[in-house]
Amino acid sequence: MHRQVGTGVFEPVHVVPFPRATVGVQSGKILFSIPNGGHGMTNPLTFHEGHDPDWFNAQYNLRAGRPDYEETVIPGWLAASQLARDKLDCVLDVRYAEGEKQLLDVFRCGDADAPTLIWIHGGYWQRGDKSIYSFLATPFVNAGVNVVVVGYDLCPTVTMTRISEELREALVYIWHEASKMGINRDRITVMGHSAGGHLTQMMMATDWPAREAALPADLIKSGIPVSPLSFLEPVRLTLALNANLKMDIAEALAESPMTDHPPLTNSPQLLVVGGAETDEFHRQSQMYKDKFATDARLIDMYVVPNVDHFDELNVLADPTSPFFTKTYAMLGPKG
C-alpha cells in the first residue's frame, strides 16, 4: 500500500499485522488485552491513544482535505445519478420501514436471476442520501447485475445503534420482497463506502436466523467494505464528527466490528481502500483483515492506486477499472 507524501507523490507503507485483542470498559476507560504480550507489535485498538485533536481531524475529517467536495465532487455525482435514473429500468423510493429515509431504489438489468448488489452509502452516518449514488448502478446494470441502493435515517435524528438496525431491516425486506422487485435474493452481495463500509461489516456480523427462522445464515453471499470504519473509538474522538454522532465510549465499542461484531459466516469479503487515503483508513481496513481472515473465510484487500476517499468511487464507476473488475468477480456472475 502507499500513502501520499506530496502532490501526486506516493511512497510505500509497510503495515504490520495486528494481534488479536479483547476489550472492555471500566470506570469510563477502554481496557485491552493482547495475547502473548503482542510480540512487541502495536495494538490496533490503542494505537490512536495519545494523539491530539488535530491528528484525529487530519486522519478522519476527510472533507476538510477536499475543499472542492461541494463544488465539484457532489455535483458530478448528482448529475451522473440523475442520468442513471433517467436511463435505467428502476423503481425508486420503495419504503422498507417507517423511518423518514428508510427507502430504497432498485435498478434492474432485465434478468431476475442475476446477482444482486446492495449499496450502502457513506457520509459518516450523518450526511448523504441514496439519490447521490445512483450513478454507481450504471456499470453494474450494464454488466448484468441488479442493484439496490439503500437509504437510512441519519444522526443526530437517530443513533448509530439505530442505523445498524435500519440496515438489518432493509436486508430482511429485500430478502422477503425480492421476487416482487424482480431481483434474486439468493445471490446477494452487500457493498458500502466509508460509513457504509462499517455497515457492510455489521451486516456480515448479523445472525439472520435469530431474527427470523426463515432467513438463511448466509443471506449475504459476499461483502465488500470500501474504506470502512472498523473501530469507532477514533471516530468518537474526532470532535468535528462526533458532534452529530453523539457516541459515548459504550456505543463506540458496541457498534465496532473489531470489538463486538465478528463475521458470522465464511462468506468472502473484499476490503478496499484508496491508495492516497490517510494512514488511519489503511489501518482500519488492515486490522479487520488481520483479525477476521481465516483459511476458511477469505478476506482480501485491494488498494485502488493513487486516489483518495472520494475519487475511489469514480474509479468503481469505470467498468474498465480493476476495482470494478474485482467487485464484479465477487458477485458470482455466470460463466
N, C-alpha and C positions, 0 to 999 in steps of 0.2 A: 504494500500500500504506500501511498505518497501523500505528502502534505505540501501546502503552498508556502513558499518562503519568500516570494516576491511576485510581481505581476507576471503571470504566465510561466513562473519558475516553480518547479516541484522537486522535492527530494524524497528518497525512500524513508519510510518509517518502520522501524522494527517493533513488532508487537510481541510481548512476552506472554505466553499462555498463562491464564489466571487460575489459581487454585480455587476449589470449591469452598464455600463458606456457609456457616449457619449464622442466623441473625435474630436479634430480639431487641426489645426496648425496655430500659429500666431507668426510672427517675428522669424520664424525658430525654435520655441519651440512647443512641443506637449502639448495640453491642454486637461484635462479630467474633467468630472463632474460625481460624484457619487450620485445617487438618495438617498434622505433621509440621506445625510451625510455619507453613507456607513455603518452606525451602528457600527462604530469602526473597521470594517474589512479592511484588506489590499486591496487596489485597484490593481487588477491584471495587469493593464496597466501602472502602475507606480512603481510596486514592484522592478523592476530592477534598478531604478534610485539610484545613489549614490554608486554603486559598481564600483570597479576598473577594469582595463583591464584583470588582472589575474583571477578575478572571472568570467568574461564573457568567457574567454578562457577555464577555467576548466569546466564550465557548458555546453558549446556549441561546442567546438573544440574537438570532441569525438575521432577522430583518434589519437590524441596526447596521449590518455589514453589506446590505444591498439597498442603497438609497433609491435605486431605480425600481424597487419592487412594486410600488403602487402606480408608477408612471408607465412601466413597460412590461413587467412580468405578468401581473394580473390582467391588464388589458389584452395582452396577447393570448392568454389562456381563455379569457371570456369570449373573444372573437372566434377562436377555433372551436370552442364549445358550442356556441350558437350555430355554427356551421354544421357541427355533428348532429345537433338536434334537428336541424332543418333537413338534413340529407339521409340520416339513418332511420331505419324502422325502430321506433322507440315508443314506450309507454312511460309517461312522466308523472311524477308526484303520486306514486302508489303509496297509500298510507299503510304502514305495518304496525303502528301502535299509536297511542294517544298524544304523545309529546308533540309540541308545535312543529319541530323539524324532523320528526320521525317519519320520513318519506323516502322513497327510493325511485330511481329511474332505471328502466330496463331497456337495453339496446340489443336487438336481435339480429342474428346473422342469417336467419331463414332455416336453420337446422335445429330442431328442438332437442336432438341428441348430442349436439356439440358440447364441448366443455363450457362450464360457467365460471367466469371470473368475477368475483365480488371485490369492488374497490372501496376502500375506506380513506376518506380524505384527511389531510393534516390541518394544521393551524393551532397547534399547542392546546387543543381541546377547548379553545375559546374564540377562535376565528374560523372563517371559511364557510363554504356551502358546497353541497354536492354539485350544483349547477356550474361551478367554476371548472370542474374536472370532466365534463362530458367529452372533451377533446381526446382523452385517453381511450375512449371506446372505439374511436375510428380505426386505428390499425388492427385492433383485435377482431372487431366485427368483420373487417375486410379479409382477415385471415381465417374466418370460420369459427369465431368464439362469441358466445353470448356474454354480455357484460351487464352487471348490476352495480350502480353507483349509489351508495347508501348515505343518507343524511342522518344527523343526530343532533340533539339539543346540546347547547354549549355552556361552559362555565362563564360567569358565576350563577346563571339561571339554574343549573343543576350541578351536582358534584361530579368529581372524577369517577367515583364509585358508580354513580347512576349511569354515566356514559358507557362504561363497560357493560352494564346490564342492558342498555338500549341496543348495543350491537348484538348481544345474545338474542334479544327479541327479534332483531332483524333476520338473523340466521335461521331461527326457528320458523319465522313467517315464510322466508324464501323456500325452505325445505317443504313446508306444507302446501304452498301455493305455486310451486314451480310449474306444474303442468298447465295451470291456468295462464301463467305468464309466458308459456311456450319455451321454457328452458329446462335443463337437465339437473335434477337435484342430486344425482349420483356421481357427478363429475365436478364438484365444487372446489375451486381454489380461492383462498382469501388473500388479498394483497392490499397493503396500505402504506402510506408515506408519513414519516415523522410521528405525530400523534397517532395517525392511522397505522403506522408500523407497530407501535405499542399495542394498539387494539387488536391487530392481527395476532400478535403473540398471546394476548389474553384469550382470543378465540381458540387458539391452538391448545390452551390450557383448560378449556371448558369440558366438564363432564356432561355431555349431552344426554345420555340415558338417565342421568339423575334428575334432569329437568323434566323429561318425558320419556317414558319407557319405549315409545315407538321410535325415538331418534337413535340413529346409529352412532356408536362411539367414534367412528371415523367419518363423521358427517363432512369434515373438511379433508379433502384428499391431499392437498399440499398448501403450504403457506409461504408468502413472500413478503417479509417485513423489510420495507425500504427506509433506511435511516431511522430505525426505531429507537425509542427511549425505553431501554430495558430495565433501567434502575432510576427511580424517580426522585430520590433524595437530592441529587444535584439540581434538578429542575425546581424542586421546592425552595432551594437556597438561591435561586436566580430571582431576585426581587421583582424585576420587571415582568416576569412570567407568573409568579405565584400570587401577585396582587389580585388577579381574577380567579386563579385556580383555587386559592384558599386551602391548599393542602396543609395538614399538620403531619407530624412525623408518622403517626399511626397510619394515616391514609396513604402516605407515600410508600410505606412498606407494604401495606395490604394490597396496593394496586401495582406493585412492581413484579413483572415476570421473574426477575432474578431472585427475589426473596420469597415469593408466595405462590407463584403460578408456573410450575414446570409444564412442558408439553405432556399431554396425557396419552398420546398415541405416537406411533413411529412414522407418521406421515412426514414426508421430506419437506425441508424448508430451504429457501434461498434467501440469505441475508444480502442486502445491497447497500452500499454507501458510496457517496461521491468522492472521487479522489481529492478534490480541493475542499472537502468539508473539514471542520475543526477536529482536532485530535480527540476530543471527547465523543464526537459522533462515531469516529472509528472505534473507540474503546467500547462504546455502548453496544455495538454490534459484535465485536470480538468477544466480549465477556459472555454474551448469550451463547455464542457458538461453543466457546470453551467449556461452559458449564453443562450444556444440554445435548451436544452431539455425541452419539454413540455409534458403535458398529451397526446397530440395527436402525438407528434414527439418523439419516443423512441430513446434515445441515451444512451447506456450502456457503461461501461468502464471495461476493463479486464486488470489486471496486470499479466504478464507472470512471474511466480516465478523465482527469482534468476538468471536472465540473463540480459545482457546489451543490448545496442542499436543494436549490430550486431548479437549476438547469438540468439536473439529472432527469427530471420529468420530461423535459423536451427531448432528451435522448431516448427515453422509453417510448415516446410517441413516434419515433422514427423506425419504421418496420425493417430498415436495413441495418439497424444498430445491433451489436452483440447483446446489449441489455434487453432489447425486445426479443431477440432470438432465444436467449436463456430463459426469459419469462415464459415464452410460448412453449418451450420444451417442458416446463414444469406443469403445464396444463394437461398433459397426456393426450395430445392430438392424435387422431387416427393416422395410420400409415407411418 
